[in-house]
């Protein structure tokens, strides 16, 4: 089969990596259930070099169908499942980090699982293998980390089930985790995702060759049931957009494939290929064990329960979701972010615009964005992120200025050392980078544009990809000393509600906006009868302006008076002539800055 754009599994095989290592535990391994496993074996691979103080270790956790072979060790090595992310000069740079990837407990690629020999019987465990949990997977990985002499992990990362393990690590061993980067993951499965797993397991168990899980000494394996389970799962990894692109043009042109499943349509031959290929490298009992463990992973159905489970964590967090992922939809990542924000934990988040569905975190087409975010996050955590020069401002949806943001310079002077600052509509983090020089105790940005979020990540800014019109509920009362709304007021849907929220979550607000009563704008409307537009400042046409509002200084002062909002200070600037305006600012200033507080 030719290379497919939306396929993460084409190069995988049943071959075993020659770089596979093993750790055998000499004492019984106790599961959460109280059951024990004798002679626990953990299969793993490592990449890069552990530094002298053992501070550069990154643990990569794989998804349900993955294994320890996360990447190639050399050009002639077997393909890894995350070659696009792990390796020299790649986002998880093995020239800088010591990468560890274990096969999970219950897996079938080296670590103890249902296809392993039970030392008590000398035969494969099969259905006698105890049901494990994600907590058990993490405990087995901790045995490996202790064996390697590592006290603290720089980062734990993974997608899907790998994200479950990453989050569980922070909960289970908070003192050993410096950061977590969760990709396309959640606090628990949706009921829809749970339903797909149930059907998949039923397909396996109802295969007549399953034999209640006792098929290892038979020439016949439950291949049909496992293949159908994989076919079903693979549908959930895609999106309606990716399936349209893959199959619409050749809907009735199935590819040749020896599989005995229905292949009347192109999507049918594709799924048949995926299912039969998976059977070659995976064990049915292991699929049942791991999918059940995923289904039971549950950190809470609401913010209260999530906060209780994440309260003792002490790491920095990064979550990345993908817009078309309906298996682990973005709102689930946002729930985790909301809980961590309410707990006042350091957390960043970005939702990548993608048509690839859940599989996006494994695809080369998508790695440019989430790989850049991960790389910057790791550099920030390790302390190797160099301060970058602020990029030249460009005309954008919320920033009406081109080159000269005098209001930002002035706003910076209104913030004090030690302040906890929230910047709404922070763009690429220009103001936050400036405030970083003031030794503020916390700096957090909110930005709706994912591309600008990535720009902020590259300079080490803590940032949440969110719409400020709906995203301020996640913050606690007086969580910040200062909230800044710079050149964003005019694009807000509900000004009254947003400013109320700002004054709820912070002790004071600094708000700057363009003054649409500025004399040249009035003159243009009066003399030319055209919508106001000035080169370099109010540089939008009437038909493409992002501005929902056209506030003036007089309008805003009246608004504050009506809303019983205290205006502590106000400043008015003519940015073209670079001077403060004292006389008739509503006519002569193009920019207004107000410092507000609760009355």
Number of C-alpha atoms within 10 A of each C-alpha: 9 5 9 10 13 23 19 18 18 16 11 16 15 12 10 13 17 11 14 16 14 14 16 15 17 10 11 12 19 15 18 14 11 7 12 14 18 16 17 21 22 25 26 24 21 24 23 18 15 19 12 7 8 17 18 24 26 28 24 27 30 27 20 18 20 23 23 28 28 28 21 19 23 9 7 7 12 18 19 21 25 20 18 21 26 23 23 15 12 15 22 26 19 22 14 19 26 22 25 23 21 29 28 31 28 27 27 24 30 23 25 25 29 28 23 21 15 19 12 8 8 9 13 19 22 22 18 12 19 17 18 21 24 27 19 22 23 23 21 22 25 18 15 22 18 11 11 13 9 17 16 20 20 22 27 26 24 23 29 24 28 24 26 29 32 30 29 25 25 24 20 20 16 17 16 19 25 21 30 28 25 28 28 30 30 29 22 20 21 16 10 11 16 18 12 17 22 15 15 23 22 16 20 26 20 14 17 13 19 22 16 14 19 16 18 17 9 9 7 12 21 22 21 22 24 29 28 25 25 27 21 19 19 17 17 20 21 22 23 16 13 19 16 12 15 17 17 13 10 13 14 14 16 17 17 12 14 11 17 11 17 12 21 13 15 20 23 20 22 19 23 23 23 21 25 22 19 22 20 14 15 20 23 25 30 23 24 24 22 24 20 19 20 22 20 14 19 16 21 15 13 12 18 11 14 20 19 13 18 21 16 15 23 18 21 20 25 24 28 24 30 27 22 25 25 20 25 27 21 22 14 18 24 23 18 25 23 21 23 24 19 18 18 14 17 19 22 26 27 29 26 23 17 19 21 27 27 29 25 30 28 21 21 17 14 19 17 13 15 23 20 19 27 25 19 25 28 25 19 18 17 17 10 11 16 12 10 10 9 15 10 9 16 12 15 15 17 21 23 23 20 16 12 15 16 16 21 18 13 13 19 16 11 11 19 16 12 12 17 21 24 25 21 26 27 28 27 26 29 20 20 25 19 13 22 15 10 16 13 16 13 17 21 21 26 24 24 21 21 20 18 17 29 27 20 25 24 23 23 23 24 24 27 26 24 22 15 19 16 12 17 18 16 17 21 16 15 16 18 23 19 27 27 24 22 25 25 23 24 21 19 18 15 13 15 12 12 19 19 13 19 28 21 21 23 23 18 22 26 22 22 24 24 26 28 23 21 20 15 16 19 16 14 15 13 12 8 10 10 13 14 20 16 12 9 15 19 20 16 20 13 12 7 8 15 18 18 12 15 14 16 22 25 13 14 15 15 12 14 15 11 9 13 12 17 14 17 14 11 15 17 24 23 17 18 12 7 10 12 16 19 12 10 9 23 21 19 19 27 26 26 25 24 21 20 23 20 16 10
